[in-house]
Amino acid sequence: MFHVEHYDVVVIGAGHAGAEAANICEKYGLKTALITKNQSDLGKLSCNPSIGGVGKTHIASEVDILGGVICKIGDKSAIHYRVLNLSKGPAVWGVRAQIDRDLYVKNMKKYIKSSKIELIEDEAINILQKNNKIVGLECLKAGKIKSKIVILTTGTFLNGKIYFGNEVKEAGRIGNSSSKELAKFINKNFKTMRLKTGTPPRIYAQSIDYDILDPQPSENNGIFLSYFTKQNTNKNVNCYITKTNIKTHKIIRNNLDKSAMYSGIIKSQGVRYCPSIEDKITKFGDRNGHNIFLEPEGLNSNLVYPNGISNSLDKNIQLKFLRSIKGLENCKVDQYGYAVEYDTVDPRELKNNFETKKIENFFLAGQINGTTGYEEAAGQGIYAGIHAAMKIKKIKFDNKVFERENSYIGVLVDDLTKLGVTEPYRMFTSRAENRLKLRTDNSYERFSSTINNKVFNKTEYNLITKNIKDEKKILKKIKSLKYSPNDLKTKRIKVKKDGKIRNGFEVLKFLELSTKKFKDFFSVKIDQKLLTKIYFDSKYQVFYEREKKSYDQLNKNKNMNLTNIDFNKIPSLSREILEKLNKHRPTNLNDACKISGITPSALFQIMKYKKISGNKIARR
């Protein structure tokens, strides 16, 4: 007997993937339920209390423009901002916001409860299907619930186990039980694997000697996570920097047998790009120290997150090595670090809309697909939710925005569903062929064909549509202006004396990035945000064309023979790339591009090296 309520969509799991999936389904008019074991865990930041970073901000900005909530709620809950890679070009800029944990959950809960989403506090224990098509699900307390579509976002909870050295507990994260009944269904119906992640200890702030540490102030430069945020009204706080030392490393090396990762208890693959302190010391043993960023967990919290020392060591050893670190000599620990091992589904079990191939109307999103990170989860959640709405409501949506040349979400989906994973997947800008075009400052432009008033409130919708219209007017105006080299010389702008007539957009890259200079030169008023965007569009135009030619070359040379090549002799290839190439030994470029984690840049380096070395052999 089914529960009295019938839904269009039921989302299982209220983390970042689940919250985005439920939110976008409700916005598109679907009757939506969101199931979580505990409402207090809604949108919980399980590990690092931060949002953003290089590659991650790029996905989050796309979620934001699609009508998502991670950036808006992130800004409402932020207590510290930095822009990573600001000295480089905007293609690799990454806004990173330190988040107040409690405030984020509070703001997320308030948002969900103000919507039409029905929040159900229960545990999903089974997925119900008939003739390989979803009919609903079964919960521990509510029993059977009927639904046209089920979106599963279990995070690290499927058969989750946490490890403190040799101590093992069944849990999805500390304080939360693992999902064992649902895991039975998943393992019975899909190809699964075990993956691992981890977290550092939490330290009492009052036990840290901040006077001898270097502060890292918040950067108040008016750059936020969300396109729609105008200001952050929270008090901004300092983070602090310390580092491990030779004594720390000796303690850890001497006790690797008390680490779950190194004692052999855990055999699953961990996150390559967020290594444990045991990994750092074992693999990079020649370094004198590794940076640790002491990040406050909230304005009213007395806990600090020591970013950089995730580990699965015995609790006594953790305290010992912590107290060997500058500023932490007398530290007291609230919660020790631990490793988490959990079940995931091979993402090649999914269609490219994240619907499972074996069961119709059953979608998966988030860490269950082999990814890591809040932002990657949010991107998958909104992607699965949009495709659920497309299937039920037949909504009009330009799906071309999710092709890999148009968005980071497209890159992520393509990588997962075609290549699968061998380790937890994290987004990097190097994974994208068109990264110069896929910037955080132009997400609104790339997704402009999808923007409608259903997913934004009136103020947001008016803001984005006005900005798009203003940009078109300004571009039309400056492109109508023509300048010869002599015209530019009189304005003290140095260009080649080639007789070429340039329009204002082409000239823009030669100017200083200043709203005043722009107004003086073109007699057009512009704000800094828009100026930055169109300035780099102008500056990168020639590189867009070069980038396209490079990847056209890759396509033409996809059958290039690689059987006799020594990959170790190719300069600029990372350790990770070399490891994968030497393991798989691809016979040609086409085979190499099918290896998970091989970047477009690496493929181009291989092709270039092969052509050069081939020519040398021919000349002999």
N, C-alpha and C positions, 0 to 999 in steps of 0.2 A: 504494500500500500504506500503510495507516494504522499509526502507532506503536502498540505493544502496549497502552498505557494508554487507557482510555475514561473520559471524565469527564462529570459532570452539567453542570459549569460550568467554563469556562476564562476567566480574567480576564487581559487583555493590558494591561500597565502597572502598576507597583507604587508609584505616587504615592498621594496622599490618596484619590482616587476608587477606585483599584484596591484599595488596602489595605482600605477599608471594604466594598467589594463582596465581596471574597474572604472576609473575616472573617465577614460575616453569612450568606453562603451556607454556609460550613462549620458555623456554629453551628446552622443549620436542617437540618443533616444531609445536605447535598449533597456529593458527591465533587468537590472543588475544586482547581484548579491556578492558580497565579499566575505569570505569565511576565514577567520583567524582563531587560533586556540585561545588567544588572550588579547583583548582590545588594547591593553597597555603596551603591547609590542607593535602597534600599528606604525609602519614606517621606521622601525627601529634601526639605528645605525649600529649594526652588530659588531663592527670592528673599529676602523678609524673614524673619528668624529669629524669628517671633512667631506666636501663634495668638490669635484673638479680636478684639474691637472691636465697635462698635455695628452691629447687624444680623448680623455674622459670629458673634458669641458666641451669638446667638439660634439660628442654624442648628446650630452646634456642640453646644449644649445638647440639641437635639432628637435629634441623632445619638447623643449620650451615652445618652439614655433609651431609644433603640431598640436599644441593645446595641453601639454603635460604640466606637471606640478613640481617636479624635483627642484628646478631652479628658483621658482617663486617662493616655495616654502624654505628652500635653502637660504635665500636672501633674508627672509623674515627671521630666520634662526641663526644667522651668521654673527660671529663675534671677532672675526679676524679674516683679512683678505690679503692675498698676494697674487701677482701675475707672473707666472713662470715663463722663462725665455723672452722676457720683454726686450732684451738687447738684440734679439733676432727678429726675423720677419713675422708678421701676424699669422702666417700659416701654422706656426708652431707655438703661438701664444697660448697659455693655459691659465685661466682664472682658477684659483683654488681658495675655497672659503672654509675656514674652521667653523664648525657648527656646534651650537649648544645642544647636546643630546636630548635633554628633557624638553627643551623648547621646540625642537623639530617634531618630536612625537606629539606634543600638545597641539602644534599648528596643523599637523597632518590629520590628527583626530578631529579637530574642529572643522577642517575643510571637508573631510569625508562625511561627517555627520550633518553638515549643512547642505549636502547634495541629496539626490534621490537614491543613492546607493543604499541597499539594505545591508547593514553590518551584522553578521551572525557570528557569535562567539561559540565555536564548536570545533570538533576535529573531524576532518574528512577521512573516512576509513576505506572507501571503495569507490571505483568509477563504474557507473552502470551503462551498459551498451546493449544494443540489439542489432543483430546482423551487421556488426562492425560499424555501428553508428551510435553516437552518444544519445542517451535518453535521460541521463541525470547522474546523481551521485548519492552516496550514503554517508551520513554523519553519525557520530557516536551518540549524540543526544537527540537530534532532530529526526533521525531516521532517513528515509529516502526523500530526496528532493528532485523534482523534475526540472530539466533545463535543456534548451536546444543546443547550447554550446558550453563546454567546460574548459577553462584556461587554468592550467596547473603551474604554480610558481612556488615550489617548495624550498628554494634556497639550499641550505646545507642540512635539511632535516630528514631526507630519506635515508633510513638506517644510519643516522648520524652517530658518530662516536667522538668523544673528546679525550685527549691524552695529556697528562702531566707526567712526563717521564714514563715510568712503568705503570702508572695508575691510569686506568681506563674506565670511562663512564659512558653510558648510552645517552646521548643528548645531541640536539642540533646546534646548540650553543649553550653556554653555561646558564643554568636556571630554566632551560626549556627542553622538554623531552623530545626524543627523536620520533619520526613518523614511520612506524614499523608495518602497520597494516596496509597503508597505501603503497609502501615499498614492495609488498608482495605482488600487487597488481602490476606495477611498473616492471619489475624484474621478470614477470611471467610473460608480458606482452612485447617487451622491447629489449634491444641490445643495450646493456648498461655497462658502466665502468665505475671504478672508485677513484675519486680525486681527493686532494688534501689542501687545506688552507690553514692559517694559523693567526694568532693574535698575541701581542705582548702583554706584560703585566700592567696593572693599574696602580699608580703610586699616590699616596696621600700628599697633597700639595704642600702642607705645612712641614713636611719632613724633608723638603728639598732646600738646599742652600742656594737660593737664586743670586745672592750677592756676588758669587764668584763665577757666574755664568754669563754668556753673551745673550742679550735680549734680541728678539726678532720682532720689531713692531709691525703692526698692521699697515698695509699700504692704502691710504685713503685717497685714491686717484679717480674715484667716480666710476670705476669699472666693476660691474656686478655679474652674477651668474645669469640672471634673467634679462631678456631684452626689454621687459616691461618695468623693471625696478628703477626707481628714480633716486631713492636714498635708503640707507640702512640706519635705523634709529637705535639699534642696540649699542650698548657700550662695547667698544673694541678693546681687546686685551693683547698683551704680548705673549708670544711663544718664546722659548729659550732653547739654546743649542749647547749640547755637550757631546762627548764622543767616548767610545770604548778605548782601551789602551792595552799595552802588552800584558799587564796583570790580568785584565778581563779575559783576554784571549787564552791565556794559560789555564785559567780556571775552567773555561768552557772546553778546551781541548782535552784536558785531563778527565773530563766527566762526560764525554760523548756517549759512553755506554749507558748513561742515565738520560739520554735524549730519545724520545719515542721515534724520531726520524732516523737516528743513527744506530739505535740498538737493534733495528730490524723488525720492531713491532708493526710499524707502518711501512707498507710496501707501495702505496699509491703515489702518484706523481703530484708534487706540490706546485705552487705558483712560482714560475721562473723569475718573474720581474718584481716579486716582493719576497725575496729570500729570507729565510730565518737567519738569526744571528749565527747558528751553527753552520749553515751553508756559507755565509759570508766569510767566516773565519777559516773554514776548510778549503774553500775555493779561491779565496783572495787572502791567503795567509801572509803575503808579503807586505800588506798594509799595516801601518802603525796604529790605525784607529778607524772606526766607522762612525759617521755622524748619527746623533740621536736628537730628534726634535721633540722637546717637551711641550705637549699641546694640552691646554686646559680643556676639560670635558664640558664645561659650562660656566655661566656666570655665578650660579648658586651651587656649583659642585665643588667638593674638596678633592676631586680626583684629577690626575694628570695621565695622559696617554703618551708613553715614551715611544714615539714613532721611529722604527728602525731596529728594534730588538725583539721581534716576533720569535717565539721559541717554544719547544716542547720538552724542556729540561725538567728534571726533578725540582720540586718547589724549594728545597733547601739550597740547591745549587743556584737557582735563580736569584735568591736573596743574596747569596755570596757574591755572585758576579755583579749584581746591581750596585752593591756597596763598594765595589772597586772603581766605580766611575765618578769622575769629578762632579761635585754637587749632590751626589746621591749617597755619600758616605754614611749617612744616618737615615736613609730612607725607610719608610714603612709601606708595606704592600697591602692593598685591599683585596685584589684578585690577581692570582698568578697567571702567566701566559700559558697557552695550551695550543695543541694542534687539533684540527677538526677533519675527520674523514667521513665521506658521504657518498651516496650513489648519485650518478648522473646518467642521462640517456645520451647515447651517441647521436649528435644532432643530424647526422645523415639519415636518421629515421624520420626526419621532418620534410614536408614539402617546403617550397620557398616562401610560403605564407605562414610558416610555423605550425601548421596543422599536421598531425601525425599521418603518415602514409597508411598505417594499418587501421586506424579508427577515425572515421569521418567526424568532424566537428569537435575534435579533441586537440587543443592547442597547448604547447609548452612554451614557457618563457622564463628567462633568468638563469640562475646557476644550475638548474636542472639540465640545461643545454650545454654545460661544460665551460661556462664563462666565470669570470671573477669581477667584482666591482659593482658598486651601486649604480653607476652611470650606464654600464653595459646592460645591467638588469632592467633599468628604467627604459632604455631604448628598445629592448625586446618586448617589454610589457606593453608599451604603447603601439608597437608594431603588430603584436598579436591581437590587441584590442581593436585596432583599426580594421584588420582583416576579418575579425569576427563580425564587425559592423557591416563590412562590405558584403559578407555572405548572408547575413540575416536581413538587413535593412536595404540592401542593394544601394548603399550610399554612393554618390559620385565622388571618386577620389582618383587623383592622378598618380597612379602607381609607379610612373617613371621616376619619381623622386627617390625611389628606393633602389634604383640601379646603382651599381657600385661607383660609377663615375660621377654620381650626383650627390651622394651622402655617405657619411660614416656608418649610419645604420645599414645602408645598402652593402657596404664593405663587410660589416660584421655578419649580416645574414648570409651573404654569398660565401664567405669563408667557412662559416659553421656548417651550412647545409651541403656544400660541395666537398670541403676538405676534412670536415670533422675536427676533432681535437685529440692531442696526446697529452695535454697538460691544461690547466685552467687558462682560458683565453682572455687576454687583456688587449684593449685597443691601443694602438700607437699610430701616430701620423704616418709612419713609414709603411704601414699596411695599405695605404691608399695611393693609387696611381695618380690621381689628380689632386694631390693635397694642397697645391697652391690655390686651387679653386674652392676647396672644401674648408673654408675658414669659419671661425665662430662669428665674425662680424658680418657674414653674408648669408647666414642660415635663412633669414626671412626672405631673401631673394630666391634662393634655391627651392624653397617650399612655397613660394607665392601662389602657385597654381592650386594649392590645397587649402589656402586660408579662407575660412568662412565664419560667419557670426555664431555658429552653433558651439564652437569650442572656445570662444573668448567672451568675456563680458563686454559691454558696450564701450567702456573706456579703452580697453585693450584693443578691441577691433578697430575703433576709430584712430587710435595711435598708429597702429601698424599700416593701415590703409593710407592714412595721411602721409606717413613717412615714405611709403612706396611712390605715391603720386609726386611728392616734393622731389624725390631723387630723380624721377623721370624728367621733371621740368628742368632741373639743374643740369642734368646731362644733355638734354636737348639744347639748352642755351649754350653751354660751353663747347659742345660739338659743332655748333653753328659758327663759332668764331674761328677765323683762319689766321695763321701766322707764318710768315716767311722767316728764314734764318736772319735776315737783316732786321725784321720787326723785333725778333727776340733779342738780337744784339743790343738794340736801343733800350730794351728793358732789362739789360744785364743778365740775360739767360744764355748760357753757352750751349750751343748745339753745333753739329757738323755743318759746314758750308756746302751743303749738297743740293741746294735749290729746292728742297722738298717743302711743300706747304703742309703744315701740321695744324690739326684742329686743337681746340682747348683741352680736350681730354688727353690727347697725346702729349701736350705740353705740361700737363699737370705734374707728371713724374719728375720734372726738372725743378719744380718749385719747392719751397720749404713747407713742411707740414704745419701750417698755421692758418687758422680761420681768418685772421686779419689780412695776411698776405693773399689769401684766396679772394677775399672781398676786394682788396685793392687792385688785384690783377684782372679779375673777371667782372667786377662790379656786381657780384652776386653774394648774397648772405648765405652762410651755411653753418651748421653746428659741427662740433668736433667729431662726434660719433660718425656722422655721415661722411665728413671729409676724409677721415681715416680710411673708411671703406673704399670710397671711389679713388682715393690717392693710390692705394695699393693695387686696385684693379688696373689702374693706368701703368703703374710700375711693373706689374707682373705680366702685362699683355704679351710681351715678347717671349717670356718664359712659358706661358701657356702653350704657345705654338711649338716651342722646342720640346716641351714635355710630351705633347701629342706625337711629334715625329719620333721621339724615343720609343714610345710604346707601339707605334705603327711598325717600327723596326723589330720589336720583340715578336709581334704577331707574324711578320714575314719570315722570321728565323726560328719559329717554334720547333722545327724538325732538326735544328742544329745538333749534330752528334756530340755527345759529352762523354762517351765511354772511356776515352783515354786521357781525360783531363785530370790534373792534380789540383783539386779545389783549394788545398792548403797554400798554393802559390799565388792565389788571387788576392791582391791587396784590398783592404777595406771591408772584407767580409767579417761579420761578427763571429764570436765563438759559437753562438747558438746556431747561426746559419751553417757554419762549417760542420758542426756536430750532426745536423740533420742531413746535409748533403752526403757526408761520408757514411752515414748509416744507411741511407736509401739508395745511393749510387744511381741517380736518374740517368737514363740513356740519352735523353734529349731535353731541350728547354721546356717542351710541353709537359714532360714528366716532372721536371723540377718545379713547375708552377703549381702542380697538384699536391706538393708537400706542404702540410700545414705549417705556417710560420715563415715560409720563404717569401720575402718581400719583393715588390716590383724593382726596387733599387738593386737588390742582390742579383736578380735575373739579368738586369742590364749590365752589371759588372761582369757576370759570367760570360755573357755574349761578347762584350767588348774584349775581354781577356782572350777568349777563344779565337776571335778574328785576328788579334795582334799576334798571338803565338802561332796561329796557322800560317800567317804571312811570313813569319820568320823561318818556319820549317820549309815553306815553299822556296824561299830565296836560297837556302842552303843547297 
